[in-house]
Amino acid sequence: MSVMRTVPKVLVAMVTAVGVAAGAWVFGGSVASAQPVPPAVFSGSVTIGGNPAPAGTVVVAYLGNTACGTTIVSTPGQYVLQCAGGQVGDTVTFTVNGQPAGSGTWNNTQLNTVNLVVEERTPTPTATPTRTPTPRAPRTGSGMEADGGTAGGGMLPLALLGVALLGLGAAGAVAARRAR
């Protein structure tokens, strides 16, 4: 009888041990890691050639040669951008539609105001290509046409003549049968 009393106790102990191990694996099995560094937030005005940048203008921030944040202007003349991956004091450079527009200092403990300015550049004139006509291949045909054109234009009258002769032949055959 003592065996019967210890079996349930052993079974309960095993189920409890498995449950504790599973819980530790599911809830505590991850390796502790450092929290990611929050991004620096930049905002300010955006002007192109002295005018507010229109909605749809692309602003990109760089840490060195690596893009750290991108935004698209939604309110004309204003931008807000997050730049990740820097350290306090790093220089952040900005481009507006691919053109240099300014720089600021990376600091993720405050809102960084950097007003971006792109001077309007004088466009470089480009040469307008002139259209050169493509030479046409000589027209070829059967040689039956007076103008040396294609055989398609000369074949239509011949086809109509053939149909007319066929019709006359059929009419003649019908008339000959009736005459018998």
C-alpha positions as CSV (number, residue, x, y, z in Angstrom):
1,M,0.0,0.0,0.0
2,S,2.8,2.3,0.6
3,V,3.8,2.1,-3.1
4,M,0.3,3.2,-4.1
5,R,0.6,6.3,-1.9
6,T,4.0,7.3,-3.3
7,V,3.2,6.9,-7.0
8,P,0.8,9.9,-7.0
9,K,3.3,12.0,-5.0
10,V,6.1,11.2,-7.5
11,L,3.8,11.9,-10.4
12,V,2.8,15.3,-9.0
13,A,6.5,16.1,-8.3
14,M,7.5,15.2,-11.9
15,V,4.7,17.2,-13.5
16,T,5.6,20.2,-11.3
17,A,9.2,19.9,-12.3
18,V,8.4,19.7,-16.0
19,G,6.0,22.7,-15.6
20,V,8.6,24.8,-13.8
21,A,11.3,23.9,-16.4
22,A,8.9,24.8,-19.3
23,G,8.0,28.1,-17.7
24,A,11.6,29.0,-17.2
25,W,12.4,28.1,-20.8
26,V,9.4,30.0,-22.2
27,F,9.5,33.1,-20.0
28,G,13.1,33.3,-18.8
29,G,15.1,31.6,-21.5
30,S,16.1,34.7,-23.4
31,V,19.5,36.2,-23.0
32,A,19.7,39.6,-21.5
33,S,20.8,42.3,-24.0
34,A,21.3,46.0,-23.9
35,Q,18.5,48.3,-24.9
36,P,18.9,49.9,-28.3
37,V,19.9,53.6,-28.3
38,P,16.9,55.8,-29.0
39,P,17.2,57.9,-32.2
40,A,17.9,61.6,-32.3
41,V,14.9,63.6,-33.6
42,F,15.5,66.5,-36.0
43,S,13.0,69.1,-37.2
44,G,12.9,72.5,-38.8
45,S,12.1,74.3,-42.0
46,V,13.0,73.2,-45.5
47,T,13.5,75.7,-48.3
48,I,14.4,75.3,-51.9
49,G,15.5,78.4,-53.8
50,G,14.0,80.6,-51.0
51,N,10.6,78.9,-51.2
52,P,9.1,76.4,-48.8
53,A,9.8,72.9,-50.0
54,P,6.6,71.3,-51.4
55,A,4.9,68.2,-50.0
56,G,6.6,65.1,-51.4
57,T,10.2,66.5,-51.0
58,V,12.6,63.9,-49.7
59,V,14.9,64.7,-46.8
60,V,17.7,62.2,-45.9
61,A,20.0,62.4,-42.9
62,Y,23.5,60.8,-42.9
63,L,26.0,59.8,-40.3
64,G,29.2,59.8,-42.4
65,N,28.2,58.1,-45.6
66,T,25.4,56.0,-44.1
67,A,21.8,57.1,-44.2
68,C,20.4,57.1,-40.7
69,G,16.9,58.5,-41.4
70,T,14.6,59.5,-44.2
71,T,11.4,61.4,-44.3
72,I,9.0,62.9,-46.9
73,V,7.8,66.5,-46.4
74,S,4.0,66.4,-45.7
75,T,3.6,70.0,-44.6
76,P,5.1,72.3,-47.1
77,G,8.3,73.9,-45.7
78,Q,8.5,71.7,-42.6
79,Y,10.1,68.3,-41.8
80,V,10.6,65.9,-38.8
81,L,13.1,63.1,-39.0
82,Q,14.5,60.4,-36.7
83,C,18.2,59.5,-37.1
84,A,19.3,56.2,-35.5
85,G,22.7,54.8,-34.8
86,G,24.7,57.8,-33.7
87,Q,26.4,59.0,-30.5
88,V,26.0,62.4,-28.8
89,G,28.2,64.8,-30.7
90,D,28.3,63.0,-34.1
91,T,27.8,65.3,-37.1
92,V,24.6,64.6,-39.1
93,T,24.5,65.9,-42.7
94,F,21.2,66.4,-44.6
95,T,20.2,66.3,-48.2
96,V,16.9,67.6,-49.8
97,N,16.0,65.8,-53.0
98,G,19.6,64.7,-53.2
99,Q,21.1,68.2,-52.8
100,P,23.2,69.2,-49.7
101,A,21.1,71.2,-47.4
102,G,22.8,71.5,-44.0
103,S,24.2,69.7,-40.9
104,G,23.6,69.4,-37.2
105,T,24.8,67.6,-34.2
106,W,23.4,64.2,-33.1
107,N,21.8,64.3,-29.7
108,N,19.1,62.0,-28.6
109,T,18.3,63.8,-25.3
110,Q,16.5,66.7,-27.0
111,L,14.7,67.9,-30.1
112,N,17.3,69.1,-32.6
113,T,16.2,72.0,-34.7
114,V,18.1,72.3,-38.0
115,N,16.7,74.5,-40.8
116,L,17.6,73.1,-44.2
117,V,18.3,75.3,-47.2
118,V,18.9,74.3,-50.8
119,E,20.0,77.1,-53.1
120,E,18.4,76.9,-56.5
121,R,20.9,76.0,-59.0
122,T,21.0,77.5,-62.5
123,P,20.1,74.6,-64.8
124,T,22.8,73.6,-67.3
125,P,21.4,73.8,-70.8
126,T,21.3,70.5,-72.6
127,A,21.5,69.9,-76.3
128,T,18.2,69.1,-78.0
129,P,18.6,66.2,-80.3
130,T,17.6,66.7,-83.9
131,R,15.6,64.2,-85.7
132,T,17.4,62.4,-88.5
133,P,15.0,60.8,-91.0
134,T,15.5,57.0,-91.3
135,P,16.3,56.0,-94.9
136,R,13.5,54.0,-96.6
137,A,14.3,50.7,-98.2
138,P,13.7,50.6,-102.0
139,R,10.2,49.4,-102.9
140,T,10.1,46.0,-104.5
141,G,7.4,44.1,-106.3
142,S,6.6,41.8,-109.2
143,G,7.6,44.3,-111.8
144,M,4.1,44.5,-113.2
145,E,3.4,47.9,-111.7
146,A,4.2,51.0,-113.6
147,D,5.3,53.0,-110.6
148,G,7.6,50.2,-109.3
149,G,5.4,49.8,-106.2
150,T,4.5,46.7,-104.3
151,A,2.6,43.9,-105.9
152,G,-0.3,44.4,-103.4
153,G,-1.7,47.5,-105.2
154,G,-1.5,45.8,-108.7
155,M,-3.1,42.6,-107.6
156,L,-6.4,44.0,-106.6
157,P,-7.5,44.9,-110.2
158,L,-6.3,41.4,-111.4
159,A,-8.3,39.8,-108.6
160,L,-11.5,41.8,-109.5
161,L,-11.0,40.8,-113.2
162,G,-10.7,37.1,-112.2
163,V,-13.9,37.3,-110.1
164,A,-15.8,39.0,-113.0
165,L,-14.6,36.3,-115.5
166,L,-15.7,33.6,-113.1
167,G,-19.1,35.2,-112.8
168,L,-19.4,35.5,-116.6
169,G,-18.4,31.8,-117.0
170,A,-20.9,30.7,-114.4
171,A,-23.7,32.8,-116.0
172,G,-22.8,31.3,-119.4
173,A,-23.0,27.8,-118.0
174,V,-26.4,28.4,-116.5
175,A,-27.7,29.9,-119.8
176,A,-26.3,26.9,-121.7
177,R,-28.2,24.4,-119.4
178,R,-31.4,26.3,-119.8
179,A,-31.1,26.2,-123.5
180,R,-31.0,22.4,-123.7
